[in-house]
Amino acid sequence: MSEHKPRSADVEVAEAYDGAGTTFDFYAQVFGRQSIDNRGMRIDSTVHYGSRFDNALWNGREIVYGDGDGRIFLRFTGSVDVIGHELTHGVTQYTAALGYSGQNGALNEHISDAFARWSSSGSLATPRGRRTGSSARSCSAPL
């Protein structure tokens, strides 16, 4: 699916497209960014990855979505939080080049959690840093 073309009848394709658009708009409106790399990079996604793949991920070029197992995990394209989280890994890749292990990995994950929450609901904090909601993850009361 792409701009100025008919919508896909595939629910996951449409959700991935819409969620990426919501996140793209958030970064443009709040930070004046032009996509992930701030140079207008096209946002690509692969949906229906693998068989019962229980995850979504940023692979350095695109977001990859599994459909889940239908029991514990449902489709990952249905959550703008997931989409915002994965696209923020892309922004981090182009701005801070943080790795995925140790303290760098922990910071990378935290940034993606926080920005996903903010981009999808606006409930974490405002651009001026005024707290308006709760944290995205709780170490004292994890799910």
Secondary structure by P-SEA (a helix, b strand, c coil): ccccccccccaaaaaaaaaaaaaaaaaaaacccccccccccbbbbbcccccccccccccccbbbbbcccccccccccccaaaaaaaaaaaaaaaccccccccaaaaaaaaaaaaaaaaaaccccccccccccccccccccccc
